[in-house]
């Protein structure tokens, strides 16, 4: 509980003659520091502040009464003995803490004024010999947030179809599945080249990330391009064999386009995004009408044709 200064009452000085007409006050009231406060979490403790200000320019003012009927029922009382003399330029400040345990309790408090609007108006009234002033603060009881129940698509039979995918490890050993992908149409891989045969597709999947087939080292840019080209090829097959196109819709084409650029950070970022798409549905069953064939890793590696060539380019500065 806070107290402002406390003044002694000098009745002889303030209660006779022309001095009585000199009294003049203004009051201010806030709840949690605002004229209007909303609460939506319970339990909560709110603070009501009252300020009684002497606004007469030259004389003290005498407060005879100070009341707040709405809060009195909750234990509020004016914190100063009355009558109270407030000197020139002075004020009397007081505060009251009110704990509200639930939304229902807040609504009951708000209903004290006879209006079921969910808002409690606390009105502070001060009376002096020749006048009075009132000030109010409003506390609004908002319903606490309740998160919606977890969505169960099975209960409503509207679950989305699983996005079937397979990763590079699957396609590099399942020649039949990869052949079906290549047979659809050539796979464009930007400056890396165009894949139109099974052997070329396997070459992209089996090629060394650091060396060309003749033992020449790849530059960081050519390595980044090869690693992204693998994910573009796999994403292409997932999209056109299983209908599982990457999201967002332009991700696959963005990957193709980046293969002709020199922004190594972009190449790496797109590789990560496409790989995430390529692995997300690898646990789901393949379509019933799709026959992937047997895994033949040794034979697949033996016929892989690394057709990639040194680009003679480097990553962009700062990449």
Phi and psi restraints in degrees (value plus and minus 20) as a CYANA .aco file:
   2 UNK   PHI    -119.8   -79.8
   2 UNK   PSI     127.1   167.1
   3 UNK   PHI    -149.9  -109.9
   3 UNK   PSI     119.9   159.9
   4 UNK   PHI    -106.5   -66.5
   4 UNK   PSI    -181.9  -141.9
   5 UNK   PHI     -90.4   -50.4
   5 UNK   PSI     138.0   178.0
   6 UNK   PHI    -141.7  -101.7
   6 UNK   PSI     103.2   143.2
   7 UNK   PHI    -125.8   -85.8
   7 UNK   PSI     126.1   166.1
   8 UNK   PHI     -99.7   -59.7
   8 UNK   PSI     128.0   168.0
   9 UNK   PHI    -110.5   -70.5
   9 UNK   PSI     106.7   146.7
  10 UNK   PHI    -133.8   -93.8
  10 UNK   PSI      69.5   109.5
  11 UNK   PHI     -82.4   -42.4
  11 UNK   PSI     -56.9   -16.9
  12 UNK   PHI     -85.2   -45.2
  12 UNK   PSI     -51.9   -11.9
  13 UNK   PHI    -101.4   -61.4
  13 UNK   PSI     -48.7    -8.7
  14 UNK   PHI    -133.2   -93.2
  14 UNK   PSI     -32.5     7.5
  15 UNK   PHI    -126.3   -86.3
  15 UNK   PSI     -12.2    27.8
  16 UNK   PHI    -150.3  -110.3
  16 UNK   PSI     136.7   176.7
  17 UNK   PHI      37.2    77.2
  17 UNK   PSI    -168.9  -128.9
  18 UNK   PHI     -88.1   -48.1
  18 UNK   PSI     -38.8     1.2
  19 UNK   PHI     -81.1   -41.1
  19 UNK   PSI     -49.1    -9.1
  20 UNK   PHI     -83.5   -43.5
  20 UNK   PSI     -51.9   -11.9
  21 UNK   PHI     -99.2   -59.2
  21 UNK   PSI     -24.2    15.8
  22 UNK   PHI    -103.1   -63.1
  22 UNK   PSI     -37.8     2.2
  23 UNK   PHI     -85.3   -45.3
  23 UNK   PSI     118.8   158.8
  24 UNK   PHI    -183.0  -143.0
  24 UNK   PSI     110.5   150.5
  25 UNK   PHI    -147.9  -107.9
  25 UNK   PSI     138.5   178.5
  26 UNK   PHI    -152.2  -112.2
  26 UNK   PSI     120.0   160.0
  27 UNK   PHI    -135.3   -95.3
  27 UNK   PSI     135.4   175.4
  28 UNK   PHI    -154.4  -114.4
  28 UNK   PSI     124.4   164.4
  29 UNK   PHI    -161.0  -121.0
  29 UNK   PSI     119.4   159.4
  30 UNK   PHI    -158.9  -118.9
  30 UNK   PSI     136.3   176.3
  31 UNK   PHI    -144.2  -104.2
  31 UNK   PSI     102.9   142.9
  32 UNK   PHI      31.4    71.4
  32 UNK   PSI      17.9    57.9
  33 UNK   PHI      60.4   100.4
  33 UNK   PSI     -15.1    24.9
  34 UNK   PHI    -149.4  -109.4
  34 UNK   PSI     134.3   174.3
  35 UNK   PHI     -84.0   -44.0
  35 UNK   PSI     -54.8   -14.8
  36 UNK   PHI    -152.9  -112.9
  36 UNK   PSI     107.8   147.8
  37 UNK   PHI    -146.1  -106.1
  37 UNK   PSI     119.2   159.2
  38 UNK   PHI    -128.0   -88.0
  38 UNK   PSI     118.9   158.9
  39 UNK   PHI    -146.0  -106.0
  39 UNK   PSI     120.0   160.0
  40 UNK   PHI    -161.1  -121.1
  40 UNK   PSI      -6.3    33.7
  41 UNK   PHI    -146.9  -106.9
  41 UNK   PSI     115.6   155.6
  42 UNK   PHI    -156.3  -116.3
  42 UNK   PSI     128.5   168.5
  43 UNK   PHI     -88.2   -48.2
  43 UNK   PSI     137.2   177.2
  44 UNK   PHI    -168.2  -128.2
  44 UNK   PSI     129.9   169.9
  45 UNK   PHI    -132.3   -92.3
  45 UNK   PSI     103.1   143.1
  46 UNK   PHI    -129.2   -89.2
  46 UNK   PSI     133.4   173.4
  47 UNK   PHI    -138.6   -98.6
  47 UNK   PSI     105.7   145.7
  48 UNK   PHI    -123.4   -83.4
  48 UNK   PSI     108.6   148.6
  49 UNK   PHI    -137.0   -97.0
  49 UNK   PSI     112.4   152.4
  50 UNK   PHI    -136.5   -96.5
  50 UNK   PSI     119.9   159.9
  51 UNK   PHI    -153.6  -113.6
  51 UNK   PSI     103.6   143.6
  52 UNK   PHI    -130.4   -90.4
  52 UNK   PSI      94.6   134.6
  53 UNK   PHI    -136.3   -96.3
  53 UNK   PSI     107.4   147.4
  54 UNK   PHI     -99.2   -59.2
  54 UNK   PSI      95.6   135.6
  55 UNK   PHI    -126.8   -86.8
  55 UNK   PSI     -12.4    27.6
  56 UNK   PHI     -92.8   -52.8
  56 UNK   PSI     114.5   154.5
  57 UNK   PHI     -93.0   -53.0
  57 UNK   PSI     -41.9    -1.9
  58 UNK   PHI    -151.5  -111.5
  58 UNK   PSI     -30.5     9.5
  59 UNK   PHI    -153.7  -113.7
  59 UNK   PSI     134.8   174.8
  60 UNK   PHI     -84.3   -44.3
  60 UNK   PSI     140.5   180.5
  61 UNK   PHI    -144.0  -104.0
  61 UNK   PSI     126.4   166.4
  62 UNK   PHI    -133.5   -93.5
  62 UNK   PSI      96.9   136.9
  63 UNK   PHI    -108.3   -68.3
  63 UNK   PSI     102.7   142.7
  64 UNK   PHI    -111.5   -71.5
  64 UNK   PSI     -58.9   -18.9
  65 UNK   PHI    -159.0  -119.0
  65 UNK   PSI     128.5   168.5
  66 UNK   PHI    -166.4  -126.4
  66 UNK   PSI     104.5   144.5
  67 UNK   PHI    -168.9  -128.9
  67 UNK   PSI     135.9   175.9
  68 UNK   PHI    -164.8  -124.8
  68 UNK   PSI      69.0   109.0
  69 UNK   PHI     -77.6   -37.6
  69 UNK   PSI     -57.1   -17.1
  70 UNK   PHI     -84.9   -44.9
  70 UNK   PSI     -56.9   -16.9
  71 UNK   PHI    -110.2   -70.2
  71 UNK   PSI     -37.5     2.5
  72 UNK   PHI     -77.6   -37.6
  72 UNK   PSI     -57.9   -17.9
  73 UNK   PHI     -86.5   -46.5
  73 UNK   PSI     -37.4     2.6
  74 UNK   PHI    -118.9   -78.9
  74 UNK   PSI     -14.5    25.5
  75 UNK   PHI      87.9   127.9
  75 UNK   PSI     -19.0    21.0
  76 UNK   PHI     -89.0   -49.0
  76 UNK   PSI     124.2   164.2
  77 UNK   PHI    -172.0  -132.0
  77 UNK   PSI     131.8   171.8
  78 UNK   PHI     -86.6   -46.6
  78 UNK   PSI     116.4   156.4
  79 UNK   PHI    -107.6   -67.6
  79 UNK   PSI     -11.5    28.5
  80 UNK   PHI    -147.1  -107.1
  80 UNK   PSI     129.9   169.9
  81 UNK   PHI     -91.4   -51.4
  81 UNK   PSI     119.3   159.3
  82 UNK   PHI    -131.5   -91.5
  82 UNK   PSI     127.9   167.9
  83 UNK   PHI     -89.0   -49.0
  83 UNK   PSI     134.6   174.6
  84 UNK   PHI    -143.4  -103.4
  84 UNK   PSI     104.6   144.6
  85 UNK   PHI    -113.2   -73.2
  85 UNK   PSI     107.8   147.8
  86 UNK   PHI    -135.7   -95.7
  86 UNK   PSI     100.5   140.5
  87 UNK   PHI     -91.9   -51.9
  87 UNK   PSI     152.2   192.2
  88 UNK   PHI     -77.8   -37.8
  88 UNK   PSI     110.8   150.8
  89 UNK   PHI      55.9    95.9
  89 UNK   PSI     -14.4    25.6
  90 UNK   PHI    -120.9   -80.9
  90 UNK   PSI     152.6   192.6
  91 UNK   PHI    -171.6  -131.6
  91 UNK   PSI     140.8   180.8
  92 UNK   PHI    -141.1  -101.1
  92 UNK   PSI     101.2   141.2
  93 UNK   PHI    -131.2   -91.2
  93 UNK   PSI     121.1   161.1
  94 UNK   PHI    -166.2  -126.2
  94 UNK   PSI     140.4   180.4
  95 UNK   PHI    -161.8  -121.8
  95 UNK   PSI     138.4   178.4
  96 UNK   PHI    -166.0  -126.0
  96 UNK   PSI     109.0   149.0
  97 UNK   PHI    -119.5   -79.5
  97 UNK   PSI     111.7   151.7
  98 UNK   PHI    -145.4  -105.4
  98 UNK   PSI     102.9   142.9
  99 UNK   PHI    -114.5   -74.5
  99 UNK   PSI     111.5   151.5
 100 UNK   PHI    -139.5   -99.5
 100 UNK   PSI     100.7   140.7
 101 UNK   PHI    -107.0   -67.0
 101 UNK   PSI     -44.8    -4.8
 102 UNK   PHI    -174.8  -134.8
 102 UNK   PSI     146.6   186.6
 103 UNK   PHI     -82.0   -42.0
 103 UNK   PSI     -59.7   -19.7
 104 UNK   PHI     -84.0   -44.0
 104 UNK   PSI     -58.1   -18.1
 105 UNK   PHI     -86.8   -46.8
 105 UNK   PSI     -57.6   -17.6
 106 UNK   PHI     -84.7   -44.7
 106 UNK   PSI     -61.9   -21.9
 107 UNK   PHI     -85.0   -45.0
 107 UNK   PSI     -56.2   -16.2
 108 UNK   PHI     -84.9   -44.9
 108 UNK   PSI     -59.7   -19.7
 109 UNK   PHI     -82.1   -42.1
 109 UNK   PSI     -63.2   -23.2
 110 UNK   PHI     -85.8   -45.8
 110 UNK   PSI     -48.3    -8.3
 111 UNK   PHI     -99.2   -59.2
 111 UNK   PSI     -23.9    16.1
 112 UNK   PHI     -80.9   -40.9
 112 UNK   PSI     -46.3    -6.3
 113 UNK   PHI    -106.8   -66.8
 113 UNK   PSI     -14.5    25.5
 114 UNK   PHI      65.8   105.8
 114 UNK   PSI     -19.2    20.8
 115 UNK   PHI    -137.2   -97.2
 115 UNK   PSI     103.1   143.1
 116 UNK   PHI    -108.6   -68.6
 116 UNK   PSI      41.7    81.7
 117 UNK   PHI    -126.0   -86.0
 117 UNK   PSI     -16.8    23.2
 118 UNK   PHI      55.2    95.2
 118 UNK   PSI      -6.0    34.0
 119 UNK   PHI    -146.8  -106.8
 119 UNK   PSI     113.4   153.4
 120 UNK   PHI    -126.3   -86.3
 120 UNK   PSI     101.6   141.6
 121 UNK   PHI    -122.0   -82.0
 121 UNK   PSI      95.7   135.7
 122 UNK   PHI    -117.8   -77.8
 122 UNK   PSI      96.8   136.8
 123 UNK   PHI    -133.9   -93.9
 123 UNK   PSI      99.9   139.9
 124 UNK   PHI    -117.6   -77.6
 124 UNK   PSI     110.6   150.6
 125 UNK   PHI    -145.8  -105.8
 125 UNK   PSI     109.9   149.9
 126 UNK   PHI    -140.5  -100.5
 126 UNK   PSI     118.7   158.7
 127 UNK   PHI    -143.9  -103.9
 127 UNK   PSI     112.8   152.8
 128 UNK   PHI    -144.1  -104.1
 128 UNK   PSI     156.2   196.2
 129 UNK   PHI     -73.1   -33.1
 129 UNK   PSI     -55.1   -15.1
 130 UNK   PHI    -143.2  -103.2
 130 UNK   PSI       2.3    42.3
 131 UNK   PHI     159.0   199.0
 131 UNK   PSI    -195.1  -155.1
 132 UNK   PHI    -176.5  -136.5
 132 UNK   PSI     143.9   183.9
 133 UNK   PHI    -164.2  -124.2
 133 UNK   PSI     131.1   171.1
 134 UNK   PHI    -150.9  -110.9
 134 UNK   PSI     126.9   166.9
 135 UNK   PHI    -164.9  -124.9
 135 UNK   PSI     131.2   171.2
 136 UNK   PHI    -159.6  -119.6
 136 UNK   PSI     135.7   175.7
 137 UNK   PHI    -153.0  -113.0
 137 UNK   PSI     125.9   165.9
 138 UNK   PHI    -135.2   -95.2
 138 UNK   PSI     111.9   151.9
 139 UNK   PHI    -129.8   -89.8
 139 UNK   PSI     100.7   140.7
 140 UNK   PHI    -124.1   -84.1
 140 UNK   PSI     106.9   146.9
 141 UNK   PHI    -110.6   -70.6
 141 UNK   PSI      84.4   124.4
 142 UNK   PHI    -115.7   -75.7
 142 UNK   PSI     123.8   163.8
 143 UNK   PHI     -85.7   -45.7
 143 UNK   PSI     115.4   155.4
 144 UNK   PHI     -83.1   -43.1
 144 UNK   PSI     128.0   168.0
 145 UNK   PHI     -88.5   -48.5
 145 UNK   PSI     111.6   151.6
 146 UNK   PHI    -141.9  -101.9
 146 UNK   PSI      93.8   133.8
 147 UNK   PHI     -82.7   -42.7
 147 UNK   PSI     124.6   164.6
 148 UNK   PHI     -84.9   -44.9
 148 UNK   PSI     132.9   172.9
 149 UNK   PHI     -83.2   -43.2
 149 UNK   PSI     132.1   172.1
 150 UNK   PHI     -75.2   -35.2
 150 UNK   PSI     116.5   156.5
 151 UNK   PHI     -97.0   -57.0
 151 UNK   PSI     106.7   146.7
 152 UNK   PHI    -133.8   -93.8
 152 UNK   PSI      79.3   119.3
 153 UNK   PHI     -87.8   -47.8
 153 UNK   PSI     -42.4    -2.4
 154 UNK   PHI     -89.5   -49.5
 154 UNK   PSI     -50.3   -10.3
 155 UNK   PHI     -88.0   -48.0
 155 UNK   PSI     -46.3    -6.3
 156 UNK   PHI    -130.2   -90.2
 156 UNK   PSI     -17.0    23.0
 157 UNK   PHI      36.9    76.9
 157 UNK   PSI      17.4    57.4
 158 UNK   PHI    -146.4  -106.4
 158 UNK   PSI      12.2    52.2
 159 UNK   PHI     -87.7   -47.7
 159 UNK   PSI     117.8   157.8
 160 UNK   PHI     -87.3   -47.3
 160 UNK   PSI     131.9   171.9
 161 UNK   PHI     -83.6   -43.6
 161 UNK   PSI     117.8   157.8
 162 UNK   PHI     -82.5   -42.5
 162 UNK   PSI     123.3   163.3
 163 UNK   PHI    -107.9   -67.9
 163 UNK   PSI      81.7   121.7
 164 UNK   PHI     -97.4   -57.4
 164 UNK   PSI     108.7   148.7
 165 UNK   PHI    -161.1  -121.1
 165 UNK   PSI     145.0   185.0
 166 UNK   PHI    -157.0  -117.0
 166 UNK   PSI     127.1   167.1
 167 UNK   PHI    -112.5   -72.5
 167 UNK   PSI    -196.8  -156.8
 168 UNK   PHI     -84.4   -44.4
 168 UNK   PSI     -51.1   -11.1
 169 UNK   PHI     -82.6   -42.6
 169 UNK   PSI     -51.4   -11.4
 170 UNK   PHI     -93.3   -53.3
 170 UNK   PSI     -70.2   -30.2
 171 UNK   PHI     -89.8   -49.8
 171 UNK   PSI     -46.3    -6.3
 172 UNK   PHI     -95.9   -55.9
 172 UNK   PSI     -32.0     8.0
 173 UNK   PHI    -139.3   -99.3
 173 UNK   PSI     -31.4     8.6
 174 UNK   PHI    -123.9   -83.9
 174 UNK   PSI      69.6   109.6
 175 UNK   PHI     -83.5   -43.5
 175 UNK   PSI     -58.2   -18.2
 176 UNK   PHI     -83.6   -43.6
 176 UNK   PSI     -63.7   -23.7
 177 UNK   PHI     -83.7   -43.7
 177 UNK   PSI     -64.1   -24.1
 178 UNK   PHI     -87.5   -47.5
 178 UNK   PSI     -56.8   -16.8
 179 UNK   PHI     -82.0   -42.0
 179 UNK   PSI     -60.7   -20.7
 180 UNK   PHI     -82.3   -42.3
 180 UNK   PSI     -54.1   -14.1
 181 UNK   PHI     -89.2   -49.2
 181 UNK   PSI     -67.3   -27.3
 182 UNK   PHI     -85.1   -45.1
 182 UNK   PSI     -52.8   -12.8
 183 UNK   PHI     -87.6   -47.6
 183 UNK   PSI     -40.5    -0.5
 184 UNK   PHI     -84.0   -44.0
 184 UNK   PSI     -73.9   -33.9
 185 UNK   PHI    -194.9  -154.9
 185 UNK   PSI     139.6   179.6
 186 UNK   PHI     -76.4   -36.4
 186 UNK   PSI     128.1   168.1
 187 UNK   PHI    -124.4   -84.4
 187 UNK   PSI      93.5   133.5
 188 UNK   PHI    -101.4   -61.4
 188 UNK   PSI     108.2   148.2
 189 UNK   PHI    -144.9  -104.9
 189 UNK   PSI      20.0    60.0
 190 UNK   PHI      37.6    77.6
 190 UNK   PSI    -156.6  -116.6
 191 UNK   PHI     -92.6   -52.6
 191 UNK   PSI     -31.0     9.0
 192 UNK   PHI     -88.7   -48.7
 192 UNK   PSI     -54.3   -14.3
 193 UNK   PHI     113.4   153.4
 193 UNK   PSI    -195.4  -155.4
 194 UNK   PHI    -134.6   -94.6
 194 UNK   PSI     109.6   149.6
 195 UNK   PHI    -115.2   -75.2
 195 UNK   PSI     101.1   141.1
 196 UNK   PHI    -149.9  -109.9
 196 UNK   PSI     -21.8    18.2
 197 UNK   PHI    -151.7  -111.7
 197 UNK   PSI     142.0   182.0
 198 UNK   PHI     -81.8   -41.8
 198 UNK   PSI     -61.5   -21.5
 199 UNK   PHI     -82.9   -42.9
 199 UNK   PSI     -59.5   -19.5
 200 UNK   PHI     -87.7   -47.7
 200 UNK   PSI     -59.8   -19.8
 201 UNK   PHI     -83.3   -43.3
 201 UNK   PSI     -62.7   -22.7
 202 UNK   PHI     -85.6   -45.6
 202 UNK   PSI     -52.8   -12.8
 203 UNK   PHI     -80.5   -40.5
 203 UNK   PSI     -61.7   -21.7
 204 UNK   PHI     -84.4   -44.4
 204 UNK   PSI     -57.8   -17.8
 205 UNK   PHI    -100.2   -60.2
 205 UNK   PSI     -48.3    -8.3
 206 UNK   PHI    -121.8   -81.8
 206 UNK   PSI     -30.8     9.2
 207 UNK   PHI     -81.3   -41.3
 207 UNK   PSI     128.5   168.5
 208 UNK   PHI     -90.2   -50.2
 208 UNK   PSI     111.7   151.7
 209 UNK   PHI     -87.2   -47.2
 209 UNK   PSI     -40.4    -0.4
 210 UNK   PHI    -130.1   -90.1
 210 UNK   PSI     -37.0     3.0
 211 UNK   PHI    -151.3  -111.3
 211 UNK   PSI     125.2   165.2
 212 UNK   PHI     -99.1   -59.1
 212 UNK   PSI     150.4   190.4
 213 UNK   PHI     -83.3   -43.3
 213 UNK   PSI     -42.1    -2.1
 214 UNK   PHI    -110.4   -70.4
 214 UNK   PSI     -14.0    26.0
 215 UNK   PHI      71.6   111.6
 215 UNK   PSI     -26.3    13.7
 216 UNK   PHI     -89.4   -49.4
 216 UNK   PSI     115.3   155.3
 217 UNK   PHI     -91.3   -51.3
 217 UNK   PSI     124.2   164.2
 218 UNK   PHI    -100.7   -60.7
 218 UNK   PSI     125.9   165.9
 219 UNK   PHI     -94.4   -54.4
 219 UNK   PSI     140.6   180.6
 220 UNK   PHI     -74.2   -34.2
 220 UNK   PSI     -55.7   -15.7
 221 UNK   PHI     -86.8   -46.8
 221 UNK   PSI     -65.6   -25.6
 222 UNK   PHI     -86.8   -46.8
 222 UNK   PSI     -53.5   -13.5
 223 UNK   PHI     -84.2   -44.2
 223 UNK   PSI     -66.2   -26.2
 224 UNK   PHI     -81.8   -41.8
 224 UNK   PSI     -58.4   -18.4
 225 UNK   PHI     -85.6   -45.6
 225 UNK   PSI     -63.2   -23.2
 226 UNK   PHI     -82.3   -42.3
 226 UNK   PSI     -63.9   -23.9
 227 UNK   PHI     -85.4   -45.4
 227 UNK   PSI     -58.0   -18.0
 228 UNK   PHI     -91.5   -51.5
 228 UNK   PSI     -58.0   -18.0
 229 UNK   PHI     -78.7   -38.7
 229 UNK   PSI     -57.0   -17.0
 230 UNK   PHI     -79.8   -39.8
 230 UNK   PSI     -66.7   -26.7
 231 UNK   PHI     -90.1   -50.1
 231 UNK   PSI     -53.9   -13.9
 232 UNK   PHI     -84.5   -44.5
 232 UNK   PSI     -64.2   -24.2
 233 UNK   PHI     -81.0   -41.0
 233 UNK   PSI     -66.8   -26.8
 234 UNK   PHI     -85.0   -45.0
 234 UNK   PSI     -62.8   -22.8
 235 UNK   PHI     -83.0   -43.0
 235 UNK   PSI     -58.3   -18.3
 236 UNK   PHI     -79.2   -39.2
 236 UNK   PSI     -65.8   -25.8
 237 UNK   PHI     -87.0   -47.0
 237 UNK   PSI     -61.2   -21.2
 238 UNK   PHI     -81.1   -41.1
 238 UNK   PSI     -57.9   -17.9
 239 UNK   PHI     -90.1   -50.1
 239 UNK   PSI     -67.1   -27.1
 240 UNK   PHI    -112.4   -72.4
 240 UNK   PSI     -35.3     4.7
 241 UNK   PHI    -110.9   -70.9
 241 UNK   PSI     -58.9   -18.9
 242 UNK   PHI    -137.0   -97.0
 242 UNK   PSI     -23.3    16.7
 243 UNK   PHI      53.5    93.5
 243 UNK   PSI      -4.2    35.8
 244 UNK   PHI    -118.7   -78.7
 244 UNK   PSI      57.9    97.9
 245 UNK   PHI     -94.1   -54.1
 245 UNK   PSI     122.5   162.5
 246 UNK   PHI     -82.4   -42.4
 246 UNK   PSI     136.4   176.4
 247 UNK   PHI    -140.4  -100.4
 247 UNK   PSI     116.3   156.3
 248 UNK   PHI     -86.6   -46.6
 248 UNK   PSI     150.2   190.2
 249 UNK   PHI     -81.2   -41.2
 249 UNK   PSI     -47.9    -7.9
 250 UNK   PHI    -114.1   -74.1
 250 UNK   PSI     -12.5    27.5
 251 UNK   PHI     -83.1   -43.1
 251 UNK   PSI     -63.8   -23.8
 252 UNK   PHI     -83.3   -43.3
 252 UNK   PSI     -65.3   -25.3
 253 UNK   PHI     -88.8   -48.8
 253 UNK   PSI     -51.6   -11.6
 254 UNK   PHI     -84.0   -44.0
 254 UNK   PSI     -58.8   -18.8
 255 UNK   PHI     -84.1   -44.1
 255 UNK   PSI     -63.2   -23.2
 256 UNK   PHI     -80.0   -40.0
 256 UNK   PSI     -66.1   -26.1
 257 UNK   PHI     -84.0   -44.0
 257 UNK   PSI     -59.5   -19.5
 258 UNK   PHI     -84.8   -44.8
 258 UNK   PSI     -43.9    -3.9
 259 UNK   PHI     -84.5   -44.5
 259 UNK   PSI     -36.1     3.9
 260 UNK   PHI    -119.1   -79.1
 260 UNK   PSI     -18.9    21.1
 261 UNK   PHI    -119.4   -79.4
 261 UNK   PSI    -198.8  -158.8
 262 UNK   PHI    -143.2  -103.2
 262 UNK   PSI      -2.7    37.3
 263 UNK   PHI    -107.6   -67.6
 263 UNK   PSI      73.1   113.1
 264 UNK   PHI     -84.8   -44.8
 264 UNK   PSI     -54.0   -14.0
 265 UNK   PHI     -85.2   -45.2
 265 UNK   PSI     -60.1   -20.1
 266 UNK   PHI     -84.4   -44.4
 266 UNK   PSI     -61.1   -21.1
 267 UNK   PHI     -78.3   -38.3
 267 UNK   PSI     -64.4   -24.4
 268 UNK   PHI     -87.4   -47.4
 268 UNK   PSI     -60.4   -20.4
 269 UNK   PHI     -85.4   -45.4
 269 UNK   PSI     -63.9   -23.9
 270 UNK   PHI     -87.3   -47.3
 270 UNK   PSI     -55.5   -15.5
 271 UNK   PHI     -79.6   -39.6
 271 UNK   PSI     -64.0   -24.0
 272 UNK   PHI     -84.0   -44.0
 272 UNK   PSI     -62.3   -22.3
 273 UNK   PHI     -85.2   -45.2
 273 UNK   PSI     -63.5   -23.5
 274 UNK   PHI     -88.9   -48.9
 274 UNK   PSI     -57.0   -17.0
 275 UNK   PHI     -83.5   -43.5
 275 UNK   PSI     -59.5   -19.5
 276 UNK   PHI     -79.5   -39.5
 276 UNK   PSI     -60.9   -20.9
 277 UNK   PHI     -86.5   -46.5
 277 UNK   PSI     -57.6   -17.6
 278 UNK   PHI     -91.3   -51.3
 278 UNK   PSI     -43.5    -3.5
 279 UNK   PHI    -120.8   -80.8
 279 UNK   PSI     -31.3     8.7
 280 UNK   PHI     -85.8   -45.8
 280 UNK   PSI     -48.6    -8.6
 281 UNK   PHI    -137.1   -97.1
 281 UNK   PSI       4.5    44.5
 282 UNK   PHI     -94.8   -54.8
 282 UNK   PSI     -32.2     7.8
 283 UNK   PHI    -107.5   -67.5
 283 UNK   PSI     -31.9     8.1
 284 UNK   PHI    -101.3   -61.3
 284 UNK   PSI     129.6   169.6
 285 UNK   PHI     -86.0   -46.0
 285 UNK   PSI     124.4   164.4
 286 UNK   PHI     -87.1   -47.1
 286 UNK   PSI     135.1   175.1
 287 UNK   PHI     -73.8   -33.8
 287 UNK   PSI     124.4   164.4
 288 UNK   PHI     -80.5   -40.5
 288 UNK   PSI     -48.4    -8.4
 289 UNK   PHI    -113.6   -73.6
 289 UNK   PSI      -9.9    30.1
 290 UNK   PHI    -127.2   -87.2
 290 UNK   PSI     106.0   146.0
 291 UNK   PHI    -128.9   -88.9
 291 UNK   PSI      88.6   128.6
 292 UNK   PHI     -99.7   -59.7
 292 UNK   PSI     -36.2     3.8
 293 UNK   PHI      59.6    99.6
 293 UNK   PSI     156.3   196.3
 294 UNK   PHI    -101.2   -61.2
 294 UNK   PSI     133.0   173.0
 295 UNK   PHI     -97.5   -57.5
 295 UNK   PSI     105.3   145.3
 296 UNK   PHI    -151.2  -111.2
 296 UNK   PSI      49.2    89.2
 297 UNK   PHI     -79.9   -39.9
 297 UNK   PSI     -63.4   -23.4
 298 UNK   PHI     -84.3   -44.3
 298 UNK   PSI     -66.5   -26.5
 299 UNK   PHI     -87.2   -47.2
 299 UNK   PSI     -60.3   -20.3
 300 UNK   PHI     -80.0   -40.0
 300 UNK   PSI     -62.1   -22.1
 301 UNK   PHI     -88.8   -48.8
 301 UNK   PSI     -53.3   -13.3
 302 UNK   PHI     -90.2   -50.2
 302 UNK   PSI     -46.2    -6.2
 303 UNK   PHI    -122.6   -82.6
 303 UNK   PSI     -18.8    21.2
 304 UNK   PHI     -85.2   -45.2
 304 UNK   PSI     113.0   153.0
 305 UNK   PHI    -136.6   -96.6
 305 UNK   PSI      84.8   124.8
 306 UNK   PHI     -99.0   -59.0
 306 UNK   PSI      79.0   119.0
 307 UNK   PHI    -113.4   -73.4
 307 UNK   PSI     -18.4    21.6
 308 UNK   PHI     -89.7   -49.7
 308 UNK   PSI     129.9   169.9
 309 UNK   PHI    -147.9  -107.9
 309 UNK   PSI     131.1   171.1
 310 UNK   PHI     -78.4   -38.4
 310 UNK   PSI     115.1   155.1
 311 UNK   PHI    -106.4   -66.4
 311 UNK   PSI     -42.1    -2.1
 312 UNK   PHI      53.7    93.7
 312 UNK   PSI     -10.5    29.5
 313 UNK   PHI    -131.5   -91.5
 313 UNK   PSI     142.1   182.1
 314 UNK   PHI    -146.2  -106.2
 314 UNK   PSI     144.6   184.6
 315 UNK   PHI     -81.6   -41.6
 315 UNK   PSI     129.5   169.5
 316 UNK   PHI     -79.5   -39.5
 316 UNK   PSI     129.5   169.5
 317 UNK   PHI     -72.3   -32.3
 317 UNK   PSI     116.9   156.9
 318 UNK   PHI      64.2   104.2
 318 UNK   PSI     -21.6    18.4
